[in-house]
């Protein structure tokens, strides 16, 4: 019995040490992937990606600015063209959840649709296009410093029968 416990305990220690080593290695470098290149550099406060911050990244003009930008730039006809409304239903919503990075300069990168199986692919592609072509955002801040922030944003289509 003592031999079994010591073997299990020894295995747990080895696994724990290996996990700690992997964590140390993964925290040393950051990989930034853009459309045409990838950059690897050491992680520090300016390269760390935050998901919770004191001041989140913001679209210019806040929520009213975001709404106005979508109304002006989103191809709303795609919803009517590709989303079928079942009989007896007056309207259908398609909500594209998009996640992306806002860097310390407000530049957008690493755009990803979080719910591709819940929305029409053409609407997901349009949401990515609109975010990619949009203006720079106000960067997030943590402890008074601009930081890179992982932001989640929704783009909603409401398709109704007329």
NUKOLFI-438734 format. One record per residue: residue in one letter; x negated, y negated, z of N, C-alpha, C in turn. Coordinates in steps of 0.02 Angstrom, whole numbers, m for minus. Atoms other than C-alpha are relative to their C-alpha. Layout:
<sites>
(site 'a',(X,Y,Z),(X,Y,Z),(X,Y,Z)) ...
</sites>
This chain:
<sites>
(site 'x',(m41,60,0),(0,0,0),(m43,m63,0)) (site 'x',(44,59,m3),(m141,m121,43),(m35,m11,m67)) (site 'x',(33,7,65),(m228,m84,m122),(46,m30,m51)) (site 'x',(m48,27,48),(m70,m121,m222),(11,m75,12)) (site 'x',(m9,71,m15),(m43,m286,m133),(m60,m41,m20)) (site 'x',(60,39,18),(m222,m341,m158),(m8,m5,m76)) (site 'x',(3,2,73),(m215,m296,m342),(50,m51,m27)) (site 'x',(m50,49,22),(m53,m394,m366),(m21,m70,19)) (site 'x',(23,65,m22),(m123,m538,m264),(m57,m24,m45)) (site 'x',(56,17,44),(m282,m534,m369),(24,m21,m69)) (site 'x',(m28,18,66),(m181,m538,m531),(33,m68,3)) (site 'x',(m33,65,m7),(m78,m685,m468),(m51,m56,2)) (site 'x',(51,51,m4),(m236,m782,m427),(m30,m12,m70)) (site 'x',(29,6,67),(m310,m747,m600),(49,m38,m45)) (site 'x',(m50,34,41),(m147,m800,m685),(5,m73,18)) (site 'x',(m6,69,m23),(m138,m957,m580),(m61,m40,m24)) (site 'x',(60,35,23),(m319,m1004,m621),(3,m12,m75)) (site 'x',(m6,8,72),(m288,m974,m807),(50,m54,m17)) (site 'x',(m51,51,13),(m130,m1080,m802),(m28,m70,16)) (site 'x',(29,65,m17),(m224,m1220,m714),(m50,m22,m53)) (site 'x',(48,18,52),(m362,m1213,m845),(36,m23,m63)) (site 'x',(m38,21,59),(m235,m1224,m986),(29,m69,10)) (site 'x',(m28,66,m14),(m151,m1373,m903),(m54,m53,m6)) (site 'x',(55,48,3),(m319,m1460,m886),(m19,m14,m72)) (site 'x',(18,9,70),(m360,m1431,m1068),(53,m39,m37)) (site 'x',(m53,34,37),(m190,m1488,m1131),(7,m73,20)) (site 'x',(m5,69,m22),(m201,m1648,m1029),(m59,m43,m24)) (site 'x',(59,39,20),(m370,m1699,m1101),(8,m34,m67)) (site 'x',(m5,27,67),(m315,m1733,m1279),(73,m12,m20)) (site 'x',(m66,16,28),(m167,m1810,m1369),(m6,5,m76)) (site 'x',(m1,m4,72),(m122,m1772,m1549),(56,m45,m25)) (site 'x',(m49,45,29),(m33,m1909,m1645),(8,19,m74)) (site 'x',(m13,m22,69),(49,m1849,m1806),(45,m51,m34)) (site 'x',(m40,46,40),(110,m1974,m1935),(13,32,m67)) (site 'x',(m18,m27,65),(169,m1952,m2114),(m59,31,m37)) (site 'x',(55,m22,42),(m5,m1931,m2189),(m61,24,39)) (site 'x',(60,m20,m36),(m128,m1894,m2048),(15,20,72)) (site 'x',(m4,m17,m71),(m158,m1825,m1875),(m63,m26,34)) (site 'x',(57,27,m37),(m271,m1905,m1745),(m2,34,68)) (site 'x',(10,m30,m66),(m342,m1821,m1590),(m44,m47,40)) (site 'x',(40,44,m42),(m403,m1929,m1448),(13,15,73)) (site 'x',(m9,m15,m71),(m425,m1920,m1259),(62,m34,29)) (site 'x',(m59,28,m31),(m271,m1947,m1153),(m21,m48,56)) (site 'x',(8,47,m55),(m267,m2099,m1039),(67,m36,7)) (site 'x',(m64,34,m10),(m132,m2221,m981),(29,m28,m63)) (site 'x',(m26,30,62),(m120,m2299,m1153),(20,53,m52)) (site 'x',(m18,m52,48),(m104,m2132,m1244),(52,49,26)) (site 'x',(m49,m45,m30),(10,m2039,m1124),(70,m18,m25)) (site 'x',(m68,11,23),(189,m2018,m1185),(47,4,61)) (site 'x',(m46,4,m57),(318,m2072,m1055),(71,16,m22)) (site 'x',(m71,m12,13),(497,m2009,m1047),(43,m38,49)) (site 'x',(m35,42,m49),(546,m2110,m894),(m46,m59,14)) (site 'x',(40,61,m11),(488,m2290,m876),(42,m52,37)) (site 'x',(m35,54,m35),(531,m2447,m780),(39,m43,m49)) (site 'x',(m34,39,52),(575,m2542,m940),(m3,41,m65)) (site 'x',(0,m41,61),(629,m2432,m1087),(m13,m41,m63)) (site 'x',(7,33,65),(588,m2472,m1268),(69,m23,m23)) (site 'x',(m65,28,20),(723,m2577,m1350),(m3,m24,m72)) (site 'x',(m8,26,67),(782,m2615,m1525),(5,m76,5)) (site 'x',(m5,73,m2),(766,m2801,m1567),(74,m22,5)) (site 'x',(m68,22,m10),(923,m2884,m1502),(41,47,43)) (site 'x',(m35,m47,m45),(968,m2738,m1388),(54,39,m36)) (site 'x',(m54,m40,28),(1127,m2638,m1415),(38,m38,m54)) (site 'x',(m34,36,55),(1214,m2777,m1515),(m43,m2,m64)) (site 'x',(45,0,57),(1060,m2787,m1629),(m1,68,m35)) (site 'x',(m1,m67,27),(1060,m2598,m1651),(64,13,m40)) (site 'x',(m65,m9,33),(1245,m2596,m1694),(2,m38,m66)) (site 'x',(1,41,61),(1224,m2737,m1821),(m46,31,m53)) (site 'x',(47,m30,46),(1073,m2652,m1898),(31,62,m33)) (site 'x',(m32,m60,29),(1168,m2487,m1920),(56,m19,m48)) (site 'x',(m54,20,45),(1319,m2575,m1995),(m26,m26,m67)) (site 'x',(28,29,61),(1207,m2662,m2121),(m40,50,m42)) (site 'x',(48,m43,35),(1090,m2518,m2166),(20,73,m7)) (site 'x',(m20,m70,3),(1177,m2352,m2138),(46,12,m58)) (site 'x',(m43,m18,56),(1254,m2269,m2290),(61,37,29)) (site 'x',(m59,m29,m33),(1426,m2241,m2213),(40,44,m48)) (site 'x',(m36,m42,49),(1493,m2163,m2374),(m20,74,4)) (site 'x',(23,m69,m5),(1391,m2006,m2338),(48,42,42)) (site 'x',(m47,m36,m44),(1512,m1957,m2199),(61,21,m38)) (site 'x',(m61,m16,39),(1664,m1966,m2313),(m16,49,m56)) (site 'x',(19,m44,55),(1570,m1875,m2451),(m14,72,22)) (site 'x',(24,m66,m19),(1501,m1728,m2352),(37,33,59)) (site 'x',(m34,m30,m58),(1608,m1703,m2196),(73,11,m17)) (site 'x',(m70,m18,14),(1773,m1613,m2220),(42,m11,63)) (site 'x',(m47,10,m55),(1920,m1664,m2112),(54,54,m5)) (site 'x',(m51,m53,1),(2031,m1515,m2067),(71,m29,m4)) (site 'x',(m70,21,4),(2217,m1527,m2103),(28,m10,71)) (site 'x',(m31,15,m65),(2315,m1604,m1960),(m45,m41,46)) (site 'x',(47,38,m41),(2162,m1695,m1893),(m9,m69,m33)) (site 'x',(4,67,28),(2153,m1884,m1913),(m72,m24,m10)) (site 'x',(69,22,7),(1967,m1910,m1884),(m48,52,28)) (site 'x',(53,m44,m22),(1804,m1816,m1859),(m60,m42,17)) (site 'x',(62,35,m18),(1647,m1876,m1770),(m59,46,m12)) (site 'x',(64,m33,7),(1471,m1826,m1814),(m51,m44,36)) (site 'x',(48,38,m40),(1342,m1881,m1686),(m69,32,m10)) (site 'x',(68,m23,11),(1160,m1864,m1738),(m42,m24,59)) (site 'x',(45,18,m55),(1042,m1859,m1587),(m71,1,m27)) (site 'x',(67,7,28),(872,m1923,m1640),(m49,m19,56)) (site 'x',(52,16,m49),(713,m1926,m1537),(m62,m22,m39)) (site 'x',(60,25,33),(557,m2024,m1582),(m44,m35,51)) (site 'x',(47,37,m43),(405,m2110,m1510),(0,m73,m19)) (site 'x',(11,71,10),(391,m2297,m1488),(m67,m15,33)) (site 'x',(67,10,m28),(207,m2341,m1467),(m6,m69,33)) (site 'x',(11,63,m37),(130,m2489,m1375),(7,m62,m44)) (site 'x',(m11,56,46),(149,m2596,m1531),(72,m3,m24)) (site 'x',(m70,m3,21),(333,m2549,m1554),(11,39,m64)) (site 'x',(m5,m40,61),(297,m2437,m1704),(34,66,15)) (site 'x',(m37,m62,m7),(409,m2285,m1730),(m38,57,m34)) (site 'x',(31,m59,31),(338,m2110,m1764),(32,63,29)) (site 'x',(m21,m65,m25),(373,m1925,m1738),(76,6,7)) (site 'x',(m74,m1,m1),(559,m1937,m1781),(24,72,m7)) (site 'x',(m25,m68,m2),(655,m1777,m1742),(74,0,15)) (site 'x',(m72,m9,m14),(840,m1730,m1750),(6,56,51)) (site 'x',(m5,m48,m55),(883,m1640,m1588),(58,50,m9)) (site 'x',(m59,m44,8),(1049,m1564,m1645),(14,15,m74)) (site 'x',(m10,m10,72),(1025,m1512,m1828),(56,50,m16)) (site 'x',(m53,m49,14),(1149,m1368,m1813),(70,m26,14)) (site 'x',(m65,29,m18),(1289,m1483,m1753),(22,m54,m49)) (site 'x',(m16,54,47),(1284,m1612,m1894),(m16,20,m71)) (site 'x',(15,m14,70),(1284,m1613,m2082),(m72,m23,m15)) (site 'x',(70,16,15),(1104,m1612,m2149),(m9,m68,m34)) (site 'x',(6,66,34),(1136,m1766,m2259),(5,m57,51)) (site 'x',(m7,52,m51),(1190,m1866,m2105),(m63,m2,44)) (site 'x',(63,m2,m38),(1036,m1808,m2008),(m56,m35,m38)) (site 'x',(52,31,42),(924,m1860,m2153),(10,m76,m3)) (site 'x',(m14,72,3),(1010,m2030,m2163),(m19,m34,66)) (site 'x',(18,29,m65),(987,m2060,m1976),(m76,m8,5)) (site 'x',(74,4,0),(800,m2023,m1994),(m22,m58,m45)) (site 'x',(19,53,48),(788,m2139,m2145),(10,m69,31)) (site 'x',(m16,65,m28),(872,m2284,m2056),(m48,m18,57)) (site 'x',(46,14,m55),(762,m2268,m1902),(m71,m12,m26)) (site 'x',(67,8,29),(603,m2247,m2005),(m10,m67,m34)) (site 'x',(5,63,37),(640,m2401,m2111),(16,m61,42)) (site 'x',(m20,56,m42),(695,m2508,m1964),(m58,m42,24)) (site 'x',(52,44,m26),(601,m2649,m1881),(m36,31,60)) (site 'x',(34,m22,m61),(475,m2626,m1741),(43,m14,60)) (site 'x',(m36,7,m63),(548,m2604,m1568),(m42,m38,50)) (site 'x',(37,27,m57),(500,m2691,m1407),(m25,61,38)) (site 'x',(26,m60,m33),(383,m2565,m1323),(24,6,72)) (site 'x',(m17,m14,m70),(422,m2484,m1156),(m56,m26,45)) (site 'x',(51,23,m48),(332,m2544,m999),(4,42,63)) (site 'x',(6,m35,m63),(270,m2453,m847),(m54,m36,40)) (site 'x',(47,39,m43),(186,m2550,m705),(m27,m61,m36)) (site 'x',(18,61,34),(184,m2704,m815),(m41,10,m64)) (site 'x',(40,m14,60),(87,m2618,m956),(44,33,m53)) (site 'x',(m35,m32,56),(152,m2570,m1128),(m23,72,m5)) (site 'x',(16,m72,5),(162,m2381,m1147),(37,32,m58)) (site 'x',(m35,m38,52),(210,m2253,m1278),(57,37,34)) (site 'x',(m62,m25,m31),(387,m2194,m1246),(37,46,m48)) (site 'x',(m42,m46,39),(489,m2045,m1307),(72,m21,10)) (site 'x',(m67,28,m4),(659,m2118,m1347),(50,46,m35)) (site 'x',(m54,m37,32),(822,m2029,m1385),(56,m50,m16)) (site 'x',(m50,46,25),(951,m2122,m1488),(53,39,m38)) (site 'x',(m52,m32,39),(1118,m2074,m1564),(21,m44,m58)) (site 'x',(m30,34,57),(1189,m2120,m1733),(66,37,m13)) (site 'x',(m67,m30,3),(1377,m2089,m1744),(37,m19,m63)) (site 'x',(m45,11,56),(1486,m2068,m1897),(70,19,24)) (site 'x',(m70,m17,m12),(1675,m2075,m1876),(33,1,m68)) (site 'x',(m31,m9,66),(1762,m2006,m2030),(74,10,11)) (site 'x',(m73,m5,m9),(1948,m2034,m2042),(36,4,m67)) (site 'x',(m40,m3,61),(2083,m1997,m2168),(38,m65,m8)) (site 'x',(m36,63,13),(2160,m2148,m2249),(65,12,m36)) 
</sites>
